[in-house]
Amino acid sequence: MKSHASGFTLLELMITLAIAATLAVFAVPSYRSHVARTHRIDAASALYRAAQFIEGGTNDSAPTLPPGLDQAPQFGTAVYRLHVLPADDANGGYAIEATPSESGPMRDDTCGIFTLDATGLRGNKNAATGSTAASGDCWNTS
């Protein structure tokens, strides 16, 4: 009796490798954009939670955010840090900024710093260039 060895041919392995490489070329950028969108949604949600806390809190001239409300996501490693800006004539009493962490995954994001003020005005500014980003794309959660 002859024993018959079975296995893959080189051609079959090369075809499988080509299919896997093609999937990776399309999947990796899609995954990265999904992760970035998720971090942006976390930042926007954190700003609304912080605004709700400030609106329901005391009338301090410089309110501070408690632990958990001072970062996004609320639990775990912070991707964005939140802080309250002082009142001025334009912001209606307060403004909150969500700044990307220096060593976080969103440090070079085009949306930059998310802002929300007491009047409900949402915005984005790039810390490096000082320019304003298109906030419609950054705040779009649909």
C-alpha positions in Angstrom: 0.0 0.0 0.0 1.2 3.5 -0.9 0.6 6.2 1.6 -0.8 9.4 0.0 0.4 12.7 1.6 -2.0 15.5 1.3 -1.3 19.2 1.7 -1.6 22.6 0.0 0.2 23.5 -3.2 2.2 26.6 -3.5 -0.4 28.1 -5.9 -3.2 27.5 -3.3 -1.1 29.2 -0.6 -0.4 32.2 -2.8 -4.0 32.6 -3.8 -5.0 32.5 -0.1 -2.3 35.1 0.8 -3.5 37.4 -2.0 -7.1 37.2 -0.7 -6.0 37.9 2.8 -3.8 40.9 1.7 -6.7 42.3 -0.3 -9.0 42.1 2.7 -6.4 43.7 4.9 -6.0 46.6 2.5 -9.7 47.5 2.8 -10.4 46.4 6.4 -7.6 48.2 8.2 -8.5 51.8 7.1 -12.2 51.1 7.7 -11.4 49.9 11.2 -9.3 52.9 12.0 -11.9 55.3 10.8 -14.5 53.5 12.9 -12.3 53.7 16.0 -11.7 57.4 15.4 -15.5 58.0 14.9 -16.1 56.2 18.2 -13.6 58.3 20.1 -15.3 61.5 18.7 -18.7 60.3 19.8 -17.2 59.6 23.3 -15.9 63.2 23.4 -19.2 64.7 22.3 -21.1 62.6 24.9 -18.7 63.6 27.6 -19.2 67.2 26.8 -23.0 66.9 27.1 -22.7 65.0 30.4 -20.4 67.7 31.7 -22.7 70.4 30.6 -25.6 68.7 32.3 -23.6 68.4 35.5 -22.7 72.1 35.4 -26.3 73.2 34.6 -27.6 71.2 37.6 -24.8 72.2 40.0 -24.0 75.1 42.1 -23.4 78.7 40.8 -19.7 78.5 41.3 -17.8 81.0 39.2 -15.3 78.3 38.2 -17.0 74.9 38.4 -14.8 71.8 38.4 -15.7 68.4 37.0 -15.6 65.4 39.3 -13.5 62.3 38.4 -15.2 60.4 35.5 -16.8 63.5 34.1 -13.4 65.1 33.4 -12.4 62.6 30.7 -13.7 60.6 27.7 -14.4 57.8 27.8 -15.8 58.0 31.3 -14.0 54.9 32.5 -10.6 53.5 31.6 -7.8 55.3 29.8 -8.6 58.9 28.9 -8.5 59.7 25.2 -9.9 63.2 25.8 -9.5 65.5 28.9 -12.3 67.9 29.7 -12.0 71.2 31.5 -14.4 74.1 32.1 -13.5 77.5 30.7 -14.4 80.7 32.5 -17.5 82.7 31.6 -17.3 85.5 29.0 -19.8 87.5 27.0 -19.9 85.1 24.1 -20.3 81.7 25.8 -23.4 82.3 27.9 -21.9 81.5 31.3 -19.5 78.6 30.7 -17.7 76.6 28.0 -16.2 73.1 28.1 -13.3 71.8 26.1 -12.4 68.2 25.3 -8.7 68.2 24.5 -7.1 65.0 23.0 -4.6 63.4 25.3 -1.0 64.1 24.4 -0.1 60.4 24.1 -3.6 59.2 23.0 -4.8 57.9 19.6 -6.6 61.2 18.7 -3.7 63.6 19.3 -3.3 64.2 15.5 -7.0 64.1 14.7 -8.2 66.8 12.3 -11.2 67.6 14.6 -8.7 68.6 17.4 -10.4 70.1 20.5 -14.1 69.8 20.9 -15.9 72.8 22.5 -19.5 73.2 23.9 -20.8 76.3 25.6 -23.8 77.2 27.6 -25.7 78.5 24.6 -25.4 75.1 22.9 -22.8 76.2 20.4 -20.6 73.3 19.3 -17.2 73.7 17.7 -13.8 72.3 17.0 -10.4 73.9 16.8 -7.0 72.5 15.9 -4.6 73.1 18.8 -1.5 72.9 16.5 -2.6 75.3 13.8 -5.2 77.3 15.7 -7.6 76.8 12.8 -11.2 75.8 13.1 -12.2 72.3 11.8 -15.5 71.6 10.0 -17.6 70.8 13.1 -20.4 69.1 11.1 -18.1 66.2 10.3 -16.7 66.0 13.8 -20.0 66.1 15.7 -21.8 63.9 13.2 -22.9 60.9 15.3 -25.2 59.2 12.7 
